[in-house]
Amino acid sequence: MMLTRIVLVGLICCTLVSSARACGPGRGYGRRKHPRKLTPLAYKQFIPNVAEKTLGASGRYEGKITRNSERFKELTPNYNPDIIFKDEENTGADRLMTQRCKDKLNSLAISVMNQWPGVKLRVTEGWDEDGHHSEESLHYEGRAVDITTSDRDRSKYGMLARLAVEAGFDWVNYESKAHIHCSVKAENSVAAKSGGCFPASARVSLENGDTKQVKDLTPGDRVLAADERGNLLYSDFVMFLDRAEEVEKVFYVIETREPRRKLALTAAHLLFVGHATTEGQVGLKATFASKVRSGQLVYITDGDSHRLRPARVDKVYLEEMTGAYAPLTIQGTVVIDQVLTSCYAVIEEHSLAHWAFAPVRMRYTARSLLLPSDPPAVNCTVQEVGVHWYSSALYQIGRWVLNGASIHPLGMALDSS
């Protein structure tokens, strides 16, 4: 089993690296990439370019943490000797933060020393227990820090902000000429654990004419999908890329009016949208669910599921639901609640993701031929709960070789761990 994992991860590396090389500049297959040039943030610029307490950044405010509250145990002290803490209150409060914030801050400290030898990262504000910040500030939850360099050279602050972005902070704002503001998602918030999934109540159509909730799928089930040209067909369900039964998540709900369809999926999941041409045809293009807007076209099954047709999105809204399931089919697509979707998420390249999962599909196909009468045994890689190890490995490799703009800011659940 361990050998199988090593071989599969190796294949992923080859697939992703070769894809990135084919699209990038320069010669020499297999050469190490030159470090990309970092651009300092401009004064008042923030990344991502959305409000701090929204789903695409650090997520909603979850309530003030005090020393007497139950949630105080969520905070952990940071005694990293490579970070200078101002601690003007002399209480150690600035050293207290969530584990996610601590991890990002420690990573940034290394980057600062590499960028400017002899200079350290300096924290001027961390957890606030005295009410010095605005209402619903993430400082009250230990999820935000204000930072400078130890030499307080303001000419460095634009690059410091860029380094904070690279370190993985979920929102970075060059908000003041005196400091950079950084914040992270909550440890257990739905914002920190998006990935790409459908709720437990979502339904698929089976080849025998029945429907089934996505949570009840088993390897070998033949579910309705579509090929790259939009032709409907039935494809084997292989495994869940992510599976969580009791978790509560925020889903984007996308509704069409004529005919009425309702699809729920997480922000980072890919959905096929398009625009009508003069010939009345529609081109397939995968995009993140969080980017879908009213007026765009999605693809739905018509009548008895014999063909696909475009339907205009009437409204998009958020709704919290139970369960999170990400099914993978041989085809790489699946019709959920009569709407065509991709099986993939996080990376906004359906074809690249489908290529990267080729080893999983080939393994399933080979075992299907060897064990045709025992579908569950065909896919011994199905996990009980959580993100599948193959998806996790692929995500980590993708973060290294792909442009950050190709990866959804909410990433995967493992990113918050």
C-alpha positions in Angstrom: 0.0 0.0 0.0 2.8 2.4 0.9 4.6 1.6 -2.4 1.3 2.3 -4.3 1.1 5.7 -2.6 4.7 6.6 -3.5 4.2 5.6 -7.1 0.9 7.6 -7.4 2.3 10.7 -5.8 5.3 10.5 -8.1 2.9 10.3 -11.1 1.1 13.4 -9.8 4.4 15.3 -9.5 5.3 14.4 -13.1 1.9 15.4 -14.4 1.7 18.8 -12.7 5.3 19.7 -13.3 5.1 18.8 -17.0 1.9 20.8 -17.3 3.4 23.9 -15.7 6.5 23.6 -17.9 4.5 23.4 -21.1 2.8 26.7 -20.3 5.7 28.6 -18.8 8.7 30.4 -20.3 12.2 29.2 -20.6 14.0 26.1 -21.8 15.2 22.9 -20.2 12.7 20.3 -19.1 13.3 19.3 -15.5 15.3 22.4 -14.5 14.4 24.0 -11.2 12.2 27.1 -11.6 13.8 30.5 -10.9 12.1 32.1 -7.9 9.4 34.4 -9.1 9.9 38.1 -8.5 7.9 39.4 -5.6 6.0 42.7 -6.0 5.5 44.9 -2.9 2.0 45.8 -2.0 1.0 49.4 -2.5 -0.2 51.6 0.4 -3.8 50.8 1.2 -3.8 47.7 -1.0 -5.2 44.4 0.5 -5.1 40.8 -0.7 -7.4 39.2 -1.5 -9.3 42.1 -2.9 -12.4 41.5 -0.8 -13.6 42.7 2.6 -11.7 41.0 5.5 -14.6 39.3 7.2 -16.1 37.7 4.0 -15.9 34.0 2.9 -13.2 34.7 0.4 -10.9 36.2 3.0 -10.7 35.5 6.8 -14.4 34.8 7.3 -16.9 36.1 9.7 -16.3 37.4 13.2 -17.2 34.7 15.7 -17.2 36.6 19.0 -14.7 38.1 21.4 -12.4 35.8 23.4 -11.7 36.7 27.0 -9.5 35.0 29.6 -12.5 33.6 31.3 -14.3 32.3 28.2 -14.5 28.7 27.1 -12.8 29.7 23.8 -9.7 31.0 25.5 -8.2 27.5 25.1 -8.2 28.2 21.3 -5.3 30.6 21.8 -1.7 29.5 22.1 1.3 31.5 23.0 4.0 32.2 20.5 7.6 32.2 22.0 9.4 32.2 18.7 12.8 33.9 19.4 12.9 35.2 15.8 9.9 37.4 16.4 9.9 40.5 18.5 6.7 41.2 20.4 6.1 44.8 21.5 3.7 43.7 24.4 3.2 47.3 25.5 0.5 46.0 28.0 3.2 43.8 29.6 0.6 41.0 29.9 1.8 38.7 27.1 -1.4 39.2 25.2 0.3 40.0 22.0 1.9 36.5 22.0 -1.5 34.8 22.2 -3.1 33.8 18.9 -4.8 30.9 17.2 -2.7 28.0 15.9 -3.3 29.0 12.3 -2.2 32.5 13.0 0.9 31.2 14.8 1.8 28.9 11.9 1.6 31.7 9.4 3.5 34.2 11.6 6.3 31.7 12.2 6.6 31.1 8.4 6.7 34.9 7.8 9.5 35.3 10.4 11.7 33.0 8.3 10.9 34.9 5.1 11.8 38.2 6.8 15.2 37.0 7.9 15.9 35.6 4.5 14.8 38.8 2.8 16.7 41.1 5.1 19.6 39.5 7.0 19.9 40.8 10.5 16.2 42.0 10.5 13.5 40.3 12.5 9.7 40.3 12.3 8.1 42.6 14.9 4.5 42.2 16.2 2.9 45.4 17.5 -0.6 44.1 18.1 -1.9 40.6 18.6 -4.8 39.4 20.7 -6.7 42.3 22.2 -8.4 41.8 25.6 -8.8 45.5 26.4 -11.1 46.7 23.6 -8.6 49.0 21.8 -9.8 48.0 18.3 -13.0 48.5 16.4 -16.1 46.5 17.0 -15.8 42.9 15.7 -12.1 43.2 15.1 -10.4 39.8 14.6 -7.8 41.0 17.1 -10.4 40.0 19.8 -10.2 36.4 18.6 -6.5 36.1 18.3 -6.9 35.8 14.5 -5.1 39.1 13.6 -1.7 40.7 14.0 -0.2 44.1 13.2 3.4 43.8 12.1 6.5 45.8 11.2 10.2 44.9 10.7 12.5 45.2 13.8 14.4 48.1 12.3 11.0 49.9 11.6 12.2 50.9 8.1 8.9 51.9 6.5 10.4 51.4 3.0 10.3 47.7 3.7 6.7 47.5 4.6 5.3 47.0 1.1 7.5 44.0 0.7 6.7 42.8 4.2 3.0 42.8 3.2 3.9 40.7 0.1 5.9 38.3 2.2 2.8 37.9 4.5 0.7 37.0 1.5 3.3 34.4 0.5 3.4 33.1 4.1 -0.3 32.1 3.8 -2.2 34.8 5.8 -5.8 34.8 4.6 -6.0 38.6 4.4 -3.2 41.1 4.3 -3.8 44.9 4.3 -1.2 47.6 4.0 -3.6 49.7 6.0 -1.2 52.1 7.7 2.2 53.6 7.0 3.1 52.4 10.5 2.2 48.7 10.2 0.8 45.9 8.1 -2.4 44.2 9.2 -2.8 40.4 8.7 -5.5 38.0 9.7 -6.5 34.3 9.3 -9.6 32.2 9.1 -11.1 30.7 12.3 -9.8 27.3 13.2 -13.2 25.6 12.9 -15.0 27.9 10.7 -16.6 26.9 7.4 -14.5 29.6 5.8 -11.3 27.8 6.8 -12.6 24.5 5.5 -14.1 24.9 2.1 -12.6 22.5 -0.5 -15.1 21.4 -3.1 -18.2 19.4 -2.1 -21.9 19.0 -2.3 -24.3 18.7 0.7 -25.5 15.2 1.9 -28.9 16.0 0.5 -27.6 16.4 -3.1 -28.9 13.7 -5.5 -27.4 12.0 -8.6 -29.2 10.1 -11.4 -28.4 6.4 -11.8 -28.3 4.3 -15.0 -31.3 2.2 -13.9 -33.5 5.3 -13.8 -33.4 5.8 -10.0 -31.9 8.7 -8.1 -29.6 8.4 -5.0 -28.3 10.9 -2.4 -24.6 11.5 -3.1 -23.7 10.4 0.4 -25.0 6.9 -0.4 -22.8 6.3 -3.5 -20.7 3.2 -3.6 -17.8 2.4 -6.0 -19.2 1.0 -9.3 -22.5 3.0 -9.2 -23.2 4.3 -12.7 -24.1 7.9 -12.4 -25.2 10.5 -15.0 -22.3 12.7 -16.3 -21.2 14.3 -19.6 -18.3 14.2 -21.9 -16.2 17.2 -23.0 -18.7 18.0 -25.7 -21.6 18.0 -23.4 -23.1 14.7 -24.5 -24.8 12.9 -21.6 -23.6 9.4 -20.6 -23.3 7.2 -17.5 -19.9 7.0 -15.7 -18.6 4.8 -12.9 -18.4 6.5 -9.4 -14.8 5.8 -8.2 -14.4 7.3 -4.8 -15.0 10.4 -2.6 -12.2 13.0 -2.8 -13.6 14.5 0.4 -16.2 13.0 2.7 -17.6 14.5 6.0 -20.9 13.4 7.4 -21.7 15.7 10.3 -19.9 18.9 9.3 -21.8 22.1 8.8 -20.6 24.1 5.8 -21.7 27.2 3.9 -22.7 26.4 0.3 -23.3 28.6 -2.6 -26.9 27.9 -3.8 -27.4 28.5 -7.5 -30.9 28.7 -8.8 -32.4 28.8 -12.3 -35.9 29.9 -13.0 -36.9 28.4 -16.4 -36.8 25.6 -15.8 -36.3 25.7 -12.1 -33.2 23.9 -10.8 -31.4 24.4 -7.5 -27.8 23.3 -7.0 -25.7 23.7 -3.7 -21.9 23.4 -3.8 -19.0 24.9 -1.9 -17.3 28.1 -3.1 -14.2 26.4 -4.5 -16.0 23.7 -6.5 -16.0 23.9 -10.3 -19.3 24.4 -12.2 -19.7 24.6 -16.0 -21.0 28.0 -17.2 -21.2 29.5 -20.7 -22.6 32.1 -23.0 -25.0 31.6 -25.9 -23.5 32.1 -29.4 -25.2 33.4 -32.4 -25.8 29.8 -33.5 -27.6 29.1 -30.2 -24.9 26.9 -28.9 -23.1 27.1 -25.6 -19.4 26.5 -24.8 -18.3 24.6 -21.8 -16.2 26.5 -19.3 -15.5 25.5 -15.7 -15.4 28.2 -13.0 -15.5 28.4 -9.2 -19.0 28.4 -7.8 -18.1 31.6 -5.9 -17.7 33.4 -9.3 -21.1 32.4 -10.7 -23.4 35.4 -11.1 -27.1 36.0 -12.0 -27.5 36.0 -15.8 -24.9 33.4 -16.6 -25.8 30.1 -18.1 -25.4 26.7 -16.5 -26.2 23.3 -18.0 -29.2 21.3 -16.8 -30.8 18.0 -17.9 -33.9 18.3 -19.9 -37.0 16.2 -19.2 -36.0 12.6 -19.0 -32.3 13.4 -18.9 -31.7 12.7 -22.6 -29.8 15.9 -23.3 -28.3 19.0 -21.8 -29.7 22.5 -22.2 -28.6 25.9 -21.0 -30.5 27.6 -18.3 -30.0 31.2 -17.0 -29.0 31.7 -13.4 -31.7 33.6 -11.6 -30.1 34.1 -8.2 -27.1 33.0 -6.1 -27.1 33.0 -2.3 -25.4 31.3 0.7 -26.9 28.7 2.9 -25.5 26.5 5.7 -26.1 22.8 5.2 -25.0 19.5 6.7 -22.5 17.1 5.2 -19.9 17.5 2.5 -19.2 15.0 -0.3 -17.0 15.3 -3.3 -17.6 12.3 -5.7 -15.1 11.4 -8.4 -16.3 9.7 -11.6 -14.3 8.1 -14.5 -15.6 11.0 -16.7 -14.6 13.7 -14.3 -18.1 15.3 -14.4 -21.3 14.5 -12.6 -24.9 15.7 -12.8 -26.0 16.8 -9.4 -29.7 17.8 -8.8 -30.0 17.9 -12.6 -27.2 20.4 -13.1 -23.9 19.5 -14.8 -20.8 20.0 -12.6 -17.2 19.1 -12.5 -15.9 16.6 -10.0 -13.0 18.9 -9.2 -12.3 21.9 -7.1 -9.8 24.4 -5.7 -7.8 24.7 -9.0 -9.7 26.5 -11.7 -8.5 24.2 -14.5 -10.9 21.3 -15.0 -8.8 19.6 -17.7 -5.6 19.9 -15.6 -7.3 18.4 -12.6 -8.7 15.6 -14.7 -5.3 14.8 -16.1 -3.8 14.9 -12.6 -6.3 12.3 -11.4 -5.6 9.9 -14.3 -3.6 7.5 -12.1 -6.6 7.1 -9.8 -8.9 6.4 -12.7 -6.4 4.0 -14.4 -6.0 2.1 -11.1 -9.8 1.8 -10.7 -10.2 0.6 -14.3 -7.5 -2.0 -14.0 -8.9 -3.4 -10.7 -12.4 -3.4 -12.2 -11.1 -5.7 -14.9 -9.4 -8.0 -12.4 -12.3 -7.9 -9.8 -15.5 -7.3 -11.9 -17.8 -9.0 -9.4 -16.6 -7.1 -6.3 -16.9 -3.3 -6.9 -16.1 -2.3 -3.3 -12.8 -4.2 -3.4 -12.0 -2.4 -6.6 -11.5 0.9 -4.7 -9.7 0.1 -1.5 -8.5 3.7 -1.5 -11.8 5.1 -0.3 -11.4 6.8 3.1 -14.1 6.9 5.8 -13.9 10.6 6.7 -12.0 13.6 5.5 -10.0 14.6 2.5 -8.5 11.7 0.6 -4.7 11.4 0.9 -4.3 11.7 -2.9 -6.3 14.9 -3.0 -4.2 16.3 -0.2 -0.9 15.4 -2.0 -2.2 16.9 -5.2 -3.2 20.1 -3.5 0.2 20.5 -1.8 2.1 19.9 -5.0 -0.3 22.3 -6.9 0.5 25.1 -4.5 4.1 24.7 -5.3 4.0 24.5 -9.1 1.0 26.6 -10.0 0.3 30.3 -10.0 -1.5 31.3 -6.9 -4.2 33.0 -9.0 -5.2 29.5 -10.2 -6.0 28.3 -6.7 -9.2 29.3 -4.8 -8.4 31.4 -1.7 -10.4 29.0 0.5 -8.2 26.1 -0.5 -8.9 22.8 1.2 -9.7 21.7 4.7 -6.1 20.6 5.3 -5.0 24.1 4.8 -6.4 25.1 8.1 -4.9 22.4 10.0 
